[in-house]
Amino acid sequence: MDAAVSLFRSLGDPTRLAILTRLAEGEARVVDLTRLLDLPQSTVSSHLACLRDCRLVDYRTQGRQSFYSLTRPELVALLRSAERLLAETGEAVALCPVHGVSAAAS
């Protein structure tokens, strides 16, 4: 269970989830991600380091640039499954008294 908890915790951050969603479309450089997310380079790099530590992303260098990509194609399927699940249960998830939107606001 600890590994699954760690995996879902790494997916639970909005910025990391946005990075993974973008990388599901293909490789990206840090500069591409900073522009997309409108975040400082240091913030994006920190999130990429976390995702690398979890072995969800990796990078290759080309000259002075690093291109990040997903390490496992199953991650794309997991993200798509989550989208379908949220489409079906989104209201229930958002209204969950423990973990939903209203709980996060308090």
C-alpha distances in whole Angstrom, upper triangle without the diagonal:
4,5,5,6,9,10,11,12,14,15,16,19,22,24,21,21,25,25,22,24,28,26,26,29,30,31,31,33,32,35,35,31,33,36,34,32,35,33,34,33,31,29,28,28,25,23,24,23,20,19,20,18,15,17,18,22,24,28,31,35,38,41,39,37,33,32,28,26,23,22,20,22,19,18,22,21,17,20,22,20,19,23,24,21,22,26,25,24,24,27,24,21,24,25,22,23,20,19,22,25,27,24,24,28,28
4,5,5,6,9,10,10,12,14,15,18,21,22,19,20,24,23,21,24,27,25,25,29,29,29,30,31,30,33,33,29,31,34,32,30,33,30,31,30,28,26,26,25,23,21,21,20,17,17,18,15,13,16,16,20,22,26,29,32,36,38,37,35,31,30,26,25,22,21,20,22,19,18,22,22,18,20,23,21,20,24,25,23,24,27,27,25,26,28,26,23,25,26,23,24,20,19,22,25,27,24,23,27,27
4,5,5,6,9,10,11,12,14,17,20,21,18,18,21,21,19,21,24,22,22,26,26,26,27,28,27,31,30,27,29,32,30,28,31,29,30,29,27,25,24,23,21,19,19,18,15,14,15,13,10,12,13,17,19,23,26,29,33,35,34,32,28,27,23,22,18,17,16,19,16,15,19,19,16,18,21,19,18,22,23,22,23,26,26,25,25,28,26,23,25,27,24,25,22,20,23,25,28,25,24,28,28
4,5,5,6,8,10,11,12,15,18,19,16,16,20,20,17,19,22,21,20,24,25,25,26,28,27,30,30,26,28,31,29,27,30,28,30,29,27,25,24,24,22,19,19,19,16,14,16,15,11,13,13,17,20,24,27,30,33,36,35,32,29,27,23,21,18,17,16,17,14,13,17,16,13,15,18,16,15,19,20,18,19,23,23,21,22,24,22,19,22,24,21,23,20,18,20,23,25,23,22,26,27
4,5,5,6,9,10,10,13,16,18,16,15,19,19,18,20,23,22,22,25,26,27,27,28,27,30,29,26,28,30,28,26,29,27,28,28,26,23,23,23,20,18,19,18,15,14,17,15,12,15,14,18,21,25,28,31,34,37,35,33,29,28,24,23,20,19,18,20,17,15,19,18,15,16,19,18,16,19,21,18,19,23,23,21,21,23,21,18,20,22,19,20,17,15,18,20,22,20,19,22,23
4,6,5,6,9,10,12,15,16,13,14,18,17,16,18,21,20,20,24,24,24,24,25,24,27,27,23,25,28,26,24,26,24,25,25,23,20,20,19,17,15,16,15,11,11,13,11,8,12,12,15,18,21,25,28,31,34,32,29,26,25,21,20,17,17,16,19,17,15,18,18,15,16,19,19,17,20,22,20,21,24,25,23,23,25,24,20,22,24,21,23,19,17,20,21,24,21,20,23,24
4,5,5,6,9,11,14,15,12,12,15,15,13,15,18,17,17,20,21,21,22,23,22,26,25,21,23,26,24,22,25,23,25,24,23,20,19,19,17,14,14,14,11,10,12,11,7,10,9,13,16,19,23,26,29,32,31,28,24,23,19,17,14,14,13,15,13,11,14,15,11,12,16,15,14,17,19,18,18,22,23,21,21,24,22,19,21,23,21,23,20,17,19,21,24,22,20,24,25
4,5,5,6,9,12,14,11,10,14,15,13,15,18,17,17,21,22,22,23,24,23,26,25,21,23,26,23,21,24,23,24,24,23,20,19,20,18,15,16,16,13,12,15,14,11,13,12,15,18,22,25,28,31,34,32,29,26,24,20,19,16,16,15,17,14,12,14,14,11,11,15,14,11,14,17,15,15,19,19,18,17,20,19,15,17,20,17,19,17,14,16,17,20,19,17,21,22
4,5,5,7,11,12,10,10,14,15,14,16,18,18,19,22,23,23,23,24,22,25,24,21,22,25,23,20,23,21,22,22,21,18,17,18,15,13,14,15,11,11,14,13,10,14,13,15,19,22,25,28,31,33,32,29,25,24,21,20,17,18,17,19,17,14,17,18,14,14,17,17,14,17,20,18,17,21,22,20,19,21,20,16,18,20,18,19,16,13,15,17,19,17,15,19,20
4,5,6,10,10,7,8,12,11,10,13,16,15,16,19,20,20,19,20,19,22,21,18,19,22,20,18,20,18,20,19,18,15,14,15,12,9,11,11,8,7,11,10,8,11,9,12,15,18,22,24,27,30,28,25,22,20,17,16,14,15,15,17,15,12,15,16,13,13,17,17,14,17,20,19,18,21,23,21,20,23,22,19,20,22,21,22,19,16,18,19,22,20,17,21,22
4,6,8,9,6,6,9,10,8,10,13,13,13,17,18,18,18,20,19,21,20,17,19,21,18,16,19,18,20,20,19,16,15,16,14,11,12,13,10,9,13,13,10,12,10,12,16,19,22,25,28,30,29,26,22,20,17,15,13,14,14,15,14,10,12,14,11,9,13,13,11,13,16,15,14,18,20,18,17,20,20,16,17,20,19,21,18,15,16,17,20,19,16,20,22
4,6,9,8,7,10,12,11,13,15,16,16,20,21,21,21,22,20,23,22,18,19,21,19,16,19,18,20,20,20,16,15,17,15,12,14,15,12,12,15,15,13,16,13,16,19,22,25,28,31,33,31,28,25,23,20,19,17,18,18,19,17,14,15,16,13,12,15,15,12,14,17,15,14,17,19,17,15,18,17,14,14,17,16,17,15,11,13,13,16,15,13,16,18
4,6,5,6,9,10,11,12,14,15,16,19,20,20,19,20,18,20,19,15,16,18,16,13,16,14,16,17,16,13,12,14,12,9,12,14,11,11,15,15,13,16,14,15,18,20,24,26,29,31,29,26,23,22,18,18,17,19,19,20,19,15,17,18,16,14,17,18,14,16,19,18,16,19,21,20,17,20,20,16,16,19,18,19,17,14,14,14,17,16,13,15,18
4,6,5,6,9,10,10,12,14,15,17,19,19,18,19,17,18,17,13,14,16,13,10,13,12,15,16,16,12,12,15,14,10,13,15,13,13,16,17,16,18,15,16,19,21,24,26,28,31,28,25,23,21,18,18,17,19,20,20,20,16,16,18,16,13,16,17,14,14,18,17,15,18,20,19,16,18,19,16,15,18,18,20,18,15,14,13,17,16,13,15,18
4,5,5,6,9,10,11,12,14,16,17,17,15,15,13,15,14,10,11,13,11,8,11,9,12,13,13,9,8,11,10,7,10,13,11,11,14,16,15,17,14,14,17,18,21,23,25,27,25,22,19,18,15,16,15,18,19,20,20,16,16,19,17,14,17,19,16,16,20,20,18,20,23,22,20,22,23,19,19,22,22,24,22,18,18,17,20,20,16,18,21
4,5,5,6,9,10,10,12,15,15,15,14,15,13,15,14,11,12,15,13,10,13,12,14,14,13,10,8,11,10,6,8,10,9,7,11,13,12,13,10,11,14,16,19,21,24,26,24,21,18,16,13,13,12,15,16,17,17,13,14,17,15,12,16,17,15,16,19,19,18,21,23,22,20,23,23,20,20,23,23,24,22,19,19,19,22,21,18,20,23
4,5,5,6,9,10,10,13,15,15,14,16,15,17,15,12,14,16,13,11,15,14,17,17,17,14,12,14,13,10,11,14,12,10,13,15,13,14,11,12,15,17,21,23,25,28,26,23,20,18,14,13,12,15,15,15,15,11,11,14,12,9,12,14,11,12,16,16,14,17,20,19,17,20,20,17,17,21,20,23,21,17,17,17,20,20,17,20,23
4,5,5,6,9,10,11,13,14,12,14,13,15,12,9,11,12,9,8,12,12,15,15,16,13,11,13,14,10,11,15,14,12,15,17,16,17,13,13,16,17,20,22,24,26,25,21,18,16,14,13,13,16,16,16,17,13,12,15,14,11,13,16,14,13,17,18,16,18,21,20,18,21,22,19,19,22,23,25,24,20,19,18,22,22,19,21,24
4,5,5,6,9,10,11,11,9,11,10,12,10,7,10,12,9,8,12,11,14,13,14,12,8,11,12,8,8,12,11,9,12,15,14,14,11,10,12,13,16,18,20,23,21,17,15,13,10,10,10,13,14,15,16,12,12,15,15,12,15,17,16,15,19,20,19,21,24,24,21,24,25,22,22,26,26,28,26,22,22,21,25,25,22,24,27
4,5,5,6,9,10,10,10,13,13,15,13,10,13,15,12,12,16,15,17,16,17,15,12,13,14,10,9,13,12,9,11,14,12,12,8,8,11,13,16,19,21,24,23,19,16,13,10,9,7,11,11,11,12,9,8,12,11,9,12,14,13,13,17,18,17,19,22,22,20,24,24,21,22,25,25,27,26,22,22,22,25,25,22,25,28
4,6,5,7,9,11,11,14,14,16,13,11,14,15,12,12,15,16,19,18,19,17,14,16,17,13,13,16,15,12,15,18,16,16,12,12,15,16,19,21,23,26,25,21,18,15,12,11,10,13,13,12,13,10,8,11,11,8,10,13,12,11,14,16,15,16,20,20,18,22,23,20,20,24,24,27,26,22,21,21,25,25,22,24,28
4,5,6,7,8,8,11,12,13,10,8,12,12,9,10,14,14,17,16,18,16,13,15,16,13,12,16,16,13,15,18,17,17,13,12,14,14,17,19,20,23,22,18,16,13,10,9,10,14,14,13,15,12,10,14,14,11,13,16,15,14,18,20,19,20,23,23,21,25,26,23,23,27,28,30,29,25,24,24,27,28,25,27,30
4,5,5,6,7,10,11,13,11,9,13,14,12,13,16,16,18,16,18,17,13,14,16,13,11,14,15,12,13,16,15,14,10,9,11,11,13,16,17,20,20,16,13,10,7,6,6,10,11,11,13,10,9,13,13,11,13,16,16,16,19,21,20,22,25,25,24,27,28,25,26,29,29,32,30,27,26,26,30,30,27,29,32
4,6,8,10,13,15,17,14,13,16,17,14,15,19,19,21,20,22,20,16,18,19,16,14,17,17,13,15,18,16,15,11,10,13,14,16,19,20,23,23,19,17,13,11,8,7,10,10,8,10,8,6,10,11,9,10,13,14,13,16,18,18,19,22,23,22,25,27,24,25,28,28,31,30,26,26,26,30,30,27,29,33
4,7,9,13,15,16,13,12,16,16,13,15,18,20,22,20,23,21,17,19,21,18,16,19,20,16,18,21,20,18,15,13,15,15,16,19,19,22,22,19,17,13,11,9,9,13,13,11,13,12,9,12,14,12,12,16,16,15,18,20,20,21,24,25,24,27,29,26,27,30,31,34,33,29,28,28,32,32,30,31,35
4,7,10,13,14,12,12,16,16,14,16,19,20,21,19,22,21,17,18,20,17,15,18,19,16,16,20,19,17,14,11,12,12,13,15,16,19,19,16,13,10,8,6,8,11,12,11,14,13,11,14,16,14,15,19,19,19,21,23,23,24,27,28,27,30,32,29,30,33,34,36,35,31,31,30,34,34,32,34,37
4,7,10,12,10,10,14,15,13,15,18,18,19,17,19,19,15,15,18,16,13,16,17,14,14,18,18,15,13,10,10,9,10,12,12,15,15,12,10,6,5,5,8,11,13,13,16,14,13,17,18,17,18,21,22,21,24,26,26,27,30,31,29,33,34,31,31,35,35,38,36,32,32,32,35,35,32,34,37
4,7,8,6,7,10,11,10,12,15,15,16,13,16,16,12,12,15,14,11,14,16,14,14,18,18,16,14,11,11,9,10,11,12,15,14,10,8,5,5,7,10,13,16,16,19,16,15,19,20,18,20,23,22,22,25,27,26,27,31,31,29,32,34,31,31,35,35,37,35,32,31,30,34,34,31,32,36
4,5,5,6,9,10,11,12,14,14,13,11,13,14,10,10,14,13,11,13,16,14,14,18,19,17,16,12,11,9,10,10,11,12,11,7,6,5,6,9,12,15,18,19,21,19,19,22,23,21,23,26,25,25,28,30,29,30,34,34,32,35,36,33,33,36,36,38,37,33,33,32,35,35,32,33,36
4,5,5,6,9,10,10,11,10,10,7,9,10,7,7,11,11,9,11,14,13,13,17,18,17,16,13,12,10,12,12,13,14,12,9,8,8,8,11,14,16,19,21,23,20,20,24,23,21,24,27,25,25,29,30,29,30,33,33,31,34,35,32,31,35,35,37,35,31,31,30,33,33,29,31,33
4,5,5,6,9,10,10,10,9,7,11,12,9,10,13,14,12,15,17,17,17,20,22,21,19,16,16,14,15,14,14,15,12,10,10,10,11,14,17,20,23,23,26,23,22,26,26,23,25,29,27,27,30,32,30,31,35,35,32,35,37,33,32,36,36,38,37,33,33,31,34,34,31,31,34
4,6,5,6,9,10,11,11,10,13,13,10,12,15,14,13,16,18,17,17,21,21,21,18,15,16,14,15,15,15,16,15,11,11,10,10,12,15,19,21,21,23,21,20,23,24,21,22,26,25,24,27,29,27,28,32,32,30,33,34,31,31,34,35,37,35,32,31,29,33,33,30,31,34
4,5,5,6,8,8,10,8,11,10,7,9,12,11,10,14,15,14,15,18,19,18,16,14,14,14,16,16,17,19,17,13,12,11,10,12,14,17,19,20,22,18,18,21,21,18,20,24,22,21,25,26,25,26,29,29,27,30,31,28,27,31,31,33,32,28,28,26,29,30,26,27,30
4,6,5,5,5,6,6,9,9,6,9,12,11,11,14,16,16,17,20,21,21,19,16,17,16,18,18,19,20,17,14,14,13,13,15,17,20,23,23,25,22,21,25,24,21,23,26,25,24,28,29,27,28,32,31,28,31,32,29,28,32,32,34,32,29,28,26,29,29,26,26,30
4,6,5,7,9,9,13,12,10,13,15,15,15,18,19,19,20,23,24,24,21,19,20,18,20,20,20,21,19,16,16,15,15,17,19,23,25,25,26,23,22,26,25,22,24,27,25,24,28,29,27,28,32,32,29,31,33,30,29,32,33,35,34,30,29,27,30,31,27,28,31
4,6,8,11,11,14,13,10,14,16,14,14,18,19,18,20,23,23,22,20,18,19,18,20,21,21,23,21,17,17,15,14,16,17,21,22,22,24,21,19,22,22,19,20,24,22,20,24,26,23,24,28,28,25,28,30,27,26,29,30,32,31,28,26,24,28,28,25,26,29
4,5,9,10,12,10,8,12,14,12,13,16,17,16,19,21,21,22,19,17,19,19,21,22,23,24,22,19,18,17,15,16,18,21,23,23,24,20,19,23,22,18,20,23,21,20,24,25,22,24,27,27,24,26,28,25,23,27,28,29,28,25,24,22,25,25,22,22,26
4,7,9,12,10,10,13,15,14,15,18,19,19,21,23,24,24,22,20,22,21,23,23,24,25,22,20,19,18,18,19,21,24,26,26,28,24,23,26,26,22,24,27,25,23,27,28,26,27,30,30,26,28,30,27,26,29,30,31,30,27,26,23,26,27,23,23,26
4,6,8,7,7,10,11,11,13,15,16,17,19,21,22,23,21,19,20,20,22,22,24,24,21,19,18,18,17,19,20,23,25,26,27,24,23,27,25,22,25,27,25,24,28,29,26,28,31,30,27,29,31,27,26,29,30,31,29,26,25,23,26,26,22,23,25
4,5,5,7,9,10,11,13,14,16,17,18,20,22,23,21,19,20,19,21,21,22,23,19,17,17,18,17,20,21,24,27,28,29,25,26,29,28,25,28,30,28,27,31,32,29,31,35,34,31,33,34,31,29,32,33,33,32,28,28,26,29,29,25,25,28
4,5,5,6,9,10,10,12,14,15,16,18,20,20,19,17,17,16,18,17,19,19,16,14,13,14,14,17,19,22,24,26,27,24,24,28,27,25,27,30,28,28,32,32,30,32,35,35,32,34,35,32,31,34,34,35,33,30,30,28,31,31,27,28,30
4,6,5,6,9,10,10,12,14,15,16,19,20,19,17,17,17,19,18,21,21,17,16,15,16,15,18,20,22,25,27,28,25,25,29,27,25,28,31,28,29,32,33,31,33,36,35,32,34,35,32,31,34,34,34,32,29,29,28,30,30,26,27,29
4,5,5,6,9,10,11,13,14,15,17,18,17,16,17,17,20,20,22,23,20,18,16,17,15,18,19,21,23,25,26,22,23,26,25,22,26,28,25,25,29,29,27,30,33,31,29,31,32,28,27,30,30,31,28,25,26,24,27,26,22,23,25
4,5,5,6,9,10,11,12,14,15,16,15,13,14,14,17,17,19,20,18,15,13,13,12,14,15,18,20,22,23,19,20,23,22,20,23,25,23,23,27,27,26,28,31,30,27,30,31,27,27,30,30,31,29,26,26,25,27,27,23,25,27
4,5,5,6,9,10,10,12,14,15,14,12,12,12,15,15,17,18,15,13,11,12,11,14,15,17,20,22,23,20,21,25,23,22,25,27,25,26,29,30,28,31,33,33,30,33,34,30,30,33,32,33,31,28,28,27,30,29,26,27,30
4,5,5,6,9,10,11,13,14,14,13,13,14,17,18,21,22,19,17,15,15,13,15,16,18,20,23,23,20,22,25,23,21,25,27,24,25,29,29,27,30,33,31,29,32,32,28,28,31,30,31,28,25,26,26,28,27,23,25,27
4,5,5,6,9,10,11,12,11,10,12,13,17,18,21,23,20,18,15,15,12,13,14,15,18,20,20,17,18,21,19,18,21,23,21,22,25,25,24,26,29,28,26,28,29,25,25,28,27,28,26,23,23,23,26,25,21,23,25
4,5,5,6,8,10,10,9,7,9,10,13,15,18,19,17,15,12,11,8,10,11,12,15,17,18,15,17,20,19,17,21,23,21,22,26,26,25,27,30,29,27,30,31,27,27,30,30,31,29,25,26,26,29,28,24,27,29
4,5,5,6,9,10,10,9,9,11,14,15,19,20,18,16,13,13,11,13,13,13,16,19,20,17,19,22,21,20,23,25,23,25,28,28,27,30,32,31,30,33,33,29,29,32,31,32,29,26,28,28,30,29,26,28,30
4,5,5,6,9,9,9,11,13,17,19,22,24,22,19,16,16,13,14,13,14,16,18,19,16,18,21,19,18,22,23,21,23,26,25,25,28,30,29,27,30,30,26,26,29,28,29,26,23,25,25,28,26,23,25,27
4,5,5,6,5,6,8,11,15,17,20,23,21,18,15,14,10,10,9,10,12,15,15,12,14,17,15,15,18,20,18,20,23,23,23,26,28,27,25,29,28,25,25,29,27,29,26,23,24,25,28,26,23,26,28
4,5,5,6,5,6,9,12,15,18,20,19,17,13,13,10,10,9,9,12,15,16,14,16,19,18,17,21,22,21,23,26,26,26,29,31,30,29,32,32,28,29,32,31,33,30,27,28,28,32,30,27,30,32
4,5,8,8,9,12,15,18,21,23,22,20,16,16,13,14,13,12,14,17,17,15,18,21,19,19,23,23,22,25,27,27,27,30,32,31,30,33,32,28,29,32,31,32,29,26,28,28,31,29,27,29,31
4,5,8,10,13,17,20,23,26,24,22,18,17,14,13,11,10,11,15,14,12,16,17,15,16,20,20,19,22,24,24,24,27,29,28,27,30,29,26,27,30,28,29,26,23,25,26,29,27,25,28,30
4,6,7,11,14,17,20,23,22,20,16,15,12,11,9,7,9,12,13,11,14,16,15,16,19,20,20,22,24,24,25,28,29,29,28,32,31,28,29,32,30,32,29,26,28,29,32,30,28,31,33
4,7,11,14,17,20,23,22,20,16,14,10,9,6,5,7,10,10,8,11,13,12,12,16,17,16,18,21,21,22,24,26,26,25,29,28,25,26,29,28,30,28,24,26,26,30,29,26,29,31
4,7,10,14,17,20,19,16,12,10,7,6,4,5,8,11,12,10,12,15,14,14,17,19,19,20,23,24,24,26,28,28,27,31,31,27,28,32,31,33,30,27,28,28,32,31,28,30,33
4,7,10,14,16,16,13,10,8,6,6,6,6,10,12,15,13,15,18,18,18,20,22,22,24,26,27,27,30,32,32,31,34,34,31,32,35,34,36,34,31,32,32,35,34,31,34,36
4,7,10,13,12,10,6,5,4,6,9,9,13,15,17,16,17,20,21,20,23,25,25,26,29,30,30,32,34,35,33,37,37,34,34,38,37,39,37,33,34,34,37,36,33,36,38
4,7,10,10,8,6,5,7,8,11,11,15,17,20,19,20,23,24,23,25,28,28,29,31,33,33,35,37,38,36,40,40,37,38,41,41,43,40,37,38,37,41,40,37,39,42
4,6,7,6,4,6,9,11,15,15,19,20,23,22,23,26,27,26,28,31,31,32,34,36,36,37,40,41,39,42,43,40,40,44,43,45,43,39,40,39,43,42,39,41,43
4,6,5,6,8,11,13,17,18,21,22,26,25,25,28,29,28,30,33,33,33,36,38,38,39,42,42,41,44,45,42,42,46,46,48,46,42,42,42,45,45,41,43,46
4,6,8,10,14,17,20,21,25,26,29,28,28,32,32,31,33,36,36,36,39,41,41,42,45,45,44,47,48,45,45,48,48,50,48,44,45,44,47,47,43,45,47
4,7,10,13,17,20,21,25,26,29,28,28,32,32,31,33,36,35,35,39,40,40,41,44,44,42,45,46,43,43,47,46,48,46,42,43,42,45,44,41,42,45
4,7,10,13,17,18,22,23,26,24,24,28,29,27,29,32,32,32,35,37,36,37,40,41,39,42,43,40,39,43,43,45,43,39,39,38,42,41,38,39,42
4,6,10,13,15,18,20,23,21,21,25,25,24,26,29,29,29,32,33,33,35,38,38,36,39,40,37,37,40,40,42,40,36,37,36,39,39,35,37,40
4,7,10,12,15,17,20,18,18,22,22,21,23,26,26,26,29,31,30,32,35,35,33,37,38,34,35,38,38,40,38,35,35,34,38,37,34,36,39
4,7,9,12,14,16,14,15,18,19,18,20,23,22,23,26,27,27,29,31,32,30,33,34,31,31,35,35,37,35,31,31,31,35,34,31,33,36
4,6,9,10,13,11,11,15,16,15,17,20,20,20,23,25,25,26,29,29,28,32,32,29,30,34,33,36,34,30,30,30,34,33,31,33,36
4,6,7,9,8,8,12,12,12,14,17,17,18,20,22,22,24,26,27,26,29,30,27,28,31,31,33,31,28,28,28,32,31,29,31,34
4,7,9,8,10,13,13,14,16,18,18,20,22,23,24,26,28,29,28,32,32,29,30,33,32,35,32,29,30,31,34,33,31,34,36
4,5,6,8,10,10,12,14,15,16,18,20,21,22,24,26,26,26,30,30,27,29,32,31,33,31,28,29,30,33,32,30,33,36
4,5,6,7,9,10,11,13,15,16,17,19,21,22,24,25,25,28,29,26,28,31,30,33,32,28,29,30,33,33,31,34,36
4,5,5,6,9,10,10,12,14,15,16,18,20,21,22,22,26,26,23,26,29,28,31,29,26,26,28,31,31,29,32,34
4,5,5,6,9,10,10,12,14,15,16,18,20,20,20,24,24,21,23,26,25,28,26,23,24,25,28,28,26,29,31
4,5,5,6,9,10,11,12,14,15,17,19,20,19,23,24,21,23,26,26,29,27,24,24,25,28,28,26,29,32
4,5,5,6,9,10,11,12,14,15,17,18,18,22,22,20,22,25,25,28,27,24,24,25,29,28,27,30,33
4,5,5,6,9,10,10,12,14,15,16,16,20,20,17,20,23,22,25,23,20,21,22,26,25,24,27,29
4,5,5,6,9,10,10,12,14,15,14,18,19,16,18,21,21,24,23,19,19,20,24,23,22,25,27
4,5,5,6,9,10,11,13,14,14,18,19,17,18,22,22,25,24,21,20,21,25,25,24,26,29
4,5,5,6,9,10,11,12,13,16,17,15,17,20,20,23,22,19,19,21,24,24,23,26,29
4,5,5,6,8,10,10,10,14,14,12,14,17,16,20,19,16,16,17,20,20,20,22,25
4,5,5,6,9,10,9,13,14,12,14,17,17,21,21,17,16,17,20,21,20,22,25
4,5,5,6,9,9,13,14,13,15,18,18,22,22,19,18,19,22,23,22,25,27
4,5,5,6,7,11,11,10,12,15,15,19,18,16,15,17,20,20,20,23,25
4,5,5,4,8,9,8,9,12,13,16,17,14,12,13,17,17,17,19,22
4,6,5,8,10,10,11,14,15,19,20,17,15,16,19,20,20,22,25
4,6,8,9,10,12,13,14,18,19,17,15,17,19,20,21,23,25
4,6,5,6,9,10,11,14,15,14,12,13,16,17,18,20,22
4,5,5,6,8,10,14,15,12,10,11,13,15,15,17,19
4,5,5,6,9,12,14,12,9,10,12,14,15,16,18
4,5,5,6,10,11,10,8,10,12,13,14,16,18
4,5,5,9,10,8,6,8,10,11,12,14,16
4,6,9,10,8,4,5,7,9,10,11,14
4,6,9,8,5,6,7,8,10,12,13
4,6,6,4,8,8,8,10,12,13
4,6,6,8,7,6,9,11,11
4,6,9,9,6,8,11,11
4,7,8,6,7,10,11
4,6,5,6,9,10
4,5,5,6,9
4,5,5,7
4,5,5
4,6
4
